[in-house]
Amino acid sequence: MLLVYSHKITPRIRYIFKHILTRTLLIPVKFTAKVEDFVAHNGLKLSYTKTALSNEFFIKSNDLLYEQGVNDLDINIQNWDDVPCFFTTNNKSAIPFDIFAASFYLITRYEEYLPHVKDKHGRFNAEQSLAFRNNFLEKPLVDIWAFKFLKVLQTKFPEYNYKTRTYNFISTIDIDNAYAYKHKSLIRSFGGFITDLFQFKLGNVWQRFAVNVNLKKDPFNTFQKILKLKKDFNIQTIFFFSIGDYTTFDTNVSASKNRYRLLIKEMQDYAQVGLHPSYFTMQNINMLKKEKIRLEQIVNTPIYRTRQHYLRFNLPETYQNLIDLEVEEEYSMGYASHVGFRASTCTPFYFYDLDFEIQTPLKIFPFALMDTTLNDYLKLTPKQSLGKIRDLRNEVKAVNGTFITLFHNESLSDYLRWKGWRRLYESMLKIVTA
C-alpha cells in the first residue's frame, strides 16, 4: 500500500491517484492530510503538495487537482526524456512534471468542456485536441507516463513487491446495417432498386435482386464468420446493435423484424451484446431509454453496455443520461477521423463528472481504431491499415494495456466500398493476439 500525503484531499486527487496507482500500476493507495501520519508510515509513500516536507518522495502539485469547475488553462508542452509532458515542476520533484494533474486533464477530457467548434455531426474534432496538435494522439501517453513513474518509484522503494498487469484485447462490432438488402421494408427495397437503376449501378441491381430471391447470400451477413474467428482466436467479442427508428442516419433493419430479433438473440448466445444508440440520442434521454428497453425486451436481460452511433456524444450530458439509465460500460471514446487514443490512455477508466466533481460508476472503454477511419477517412489500403494496426498494438502491449478495436459486419463483406477488405479483420486478429 502507498500512502499519499497532501495538504488537502480532494475528489480529483482521490480519482486520479487511484487510476494511476491502483488501476494502472496495481498499487493500493491511501490518503492522509496529517503530516504525523505520513512521517510515521514506513512503507511506500509520496507527498503531493507545493513544498517537500523533507527528503521524501515528492511530486510538486499543480493547482488543477485543488480547483473546481473548468478554466482555460495554459498548456506548455515539454519533454520528459523523449516523452511529451506538461504542468512542469521544479528540480526538487521526483519527476519533472505533475503526472497526476496532467493525466487528470487528459482522461477527464477537460478540453472538451471548453468552448470549441464541433464538426458537422456535433462532435469534438480530433484536430482541436492537445494530443493531435502535439503529435501524441497515437500514443497512450498516460500509461507511458505511469510506467516511467513506476521505474522512478521502484528506485526509491526497491523492496516493495510490485505487481504487473497483463495485455488484453477486446473486439467490438457495430451493427449499423445487419443486412444490405434482406429484411428491408417493401418501400425501402423498391426505392433502393429504383435509385440503383437510375444511377446505372447495374451490379447493385443484380445483387439486390439475387439476394431478395435467395439466389445469393446477403453480403453484409458476415456474423457466422465473425463468430468462427472469435472461437478460433479465443477473443472477447461485443456486438453493438442499432435498433432505433429509421432516420437519415439510422438505416438498419427494423427491430420489429423477426429475423433481426433472432439474429440479436443468436449473437447473445455466443458473444456479448450491447446497445448502439441511434444518431439523435446524444442529448435525448427519452429516445435513449426507449431503445434500451427495446433491446432488453429482445434479449430478455438487462443491457449495460453502449456505444453511440457516429460516436456522437456531448460531455457531460450524454454520459449523465447513460448513468441515469444504469448503463455501466461505454465504448464511444475515440475519434471517427483519426486512429489513436482520444483520452490518451489504453486503460478503461471511470468517468469523472466535472460538473458535479465526482467519480461516477460509468466505466469508459477507449478504442484505438475503427475500420471506417482506416478506409473512409485516412484512405489507407488494407496492407497499410495492417501496418497502422501493428503500430497501435505495439504501443498498447508495451504498457500491458487493453487494445480495443471497432469493426462493422459490413467490412468483412468484400462488397462495394469494402472490396478487398474481407481478410483485414482476420489478419488483424493474428497481429493483436500474437
C-alpha positions, 0 to 999 in steps of 0.5 A, a space after each residue: 500500500 502507498 500512502 499519499 500525503 497532501 495538504 488537502 484531499 480532494 475528489 480529483 486527487 482521490 480519482 486520479 491517484 487511484 487510476 494511476 496507482 491502483 488501476 494502472 500500476 496495481 498499487 493500493 493507495 491511501 490518503 492522509 492530510 496529517 503530516 504525523 501520519 505520513 512521517 510515521 508510515 514506513 512503507 511506500 509513500 509520496 507527498 503531493 503538495 507545493 513544498 517537500 516536507 523533507 527528503 521524501 518522495 515528492 511530486 510538486 502539485 499543480 493547482 488543477 487537482 485543488 480547483 473546481 469547475 473548468 478554466 482555460 488553462 495554459 498548456 506548455 508542452 515539454 519533454 520528459 526524456 523523449 516523452 511529451 509532458 506538461 504542468 512542469 515542476 521544479 528540480 526538487 520533484 521526483 519527476 519533472 512534471 505533475 503526472 497526476 494533474 496532467 493525466 487528470 486533464 487528459 482522461 477527464 477530457 477537460 478540453 472538451 468542456 471548453 468552448 470549441 467548434 464541433 464538426 458537422 455531426 456535433 462532435 469534438 474534432 480530433 484536430 482541436 485536441 492537445 494530443 493531435 496538435 502535439 503529435 501524441 494522439 497515437 500514443 497512450 501517453 498516460 500509461 507511458 507516463 505511469 510506467 516511467 513513474 513506476 521505474 522512478 518509484 521502484 528506485 526509491 522503494 526497491 523492496 516493495 513487491 510490485 505487481 504487473 498487469 497483463 495485455 488484453 484485447 477486446 473486439 467490438 462490432 457495430 451493427 449499423 446495417 445487419 443486412 444490405 438488402 434482406 429484411 428491408 421494408 417493401 418501400 425501402 427495397 423498391 426505392 433502393 432498386 429504383 435509385 440503383 437503376 437510375 444511377 446505372 449501378 447495374 451490379 447493385 441491381 443484380 445483387 439486390 435482386 439475387 439476394 431478395 430471391 435467395 439466389 445469393 447470400 446477403 453480403 453484409 451477413 458476415 456474423 457466422 464468420 465473425 463468430 468462427 474467428 472469435 472461437 478460433 482466436 479465443 477473443 472477447 467479442 461485443 456486438 453493438 446493435 442499432 435498433 432505433 427508428 429509421 432516420 437519415 442516419 439510422 438505416 438498419 433493419 427494423 427491430 420489429 423484424 423477426 429475423 433481426 430479433 433472432 439474429 440479436 438473440 443468436 449473437 447473445 448466445 455466443 458473444 456479448 451484446 450491447 446497445 448502439 444508440 441511434 444518431 439523435 440520442 446524444 442529448 435525448 434521454 427519452 429516445 435513449 431509454 426507449 431503445 434500451 428497453 427495446 433491446 432488453 425486451 429482445 434479449 430478455 436481460 438487462 443491457 449495460 453496455 453502449 456505444 453511440 452511433 457516429 460516436 456522437 456524444 456531448 460531455 457531460 450530458 450524454 454520459 449523465 443520461 447513460 448513468 441515469 439509465 444504469 448503463 455501466 460500460 461505454 465504448 464511444 471514446 475515440 475519434 471517427 477521423 483519426 486512429 489513436 487514443 482520444 483520452 490518451 490512455 489504453 486503460 478503461 477508466 471511470 468517468 469523472 463528472 466535472 460538473 458535479 466533481 465526482 467519480 461516477 460508476 460509468 466505466 469508459 472503454 477507449 478504442 484505438 481504431 475503427 475500420 471506417 477511419 482506416 478506409 473512409 477517412 485516412 484512405 489507407 489500403 488494407 496492407 497499410 491499415 495492417 501496418 497502422 494496426 501493428 503500430 497501435 498494438 505495439 504501443 498498447 502491449 508495451 504498457 500491458 494495456 487493453 487494445 480495443 478495436 471497432 469493426 462493422 459486419 459490413 467490412 468483412 463483406 468484400 462488397 462495394 466500398 469494402 472490396 478487398 477488405 474481407 481478410 483485414 479483420 482476420 489478419 488483424 486478429 493474428 497481429 493483436 493476439 500474437 
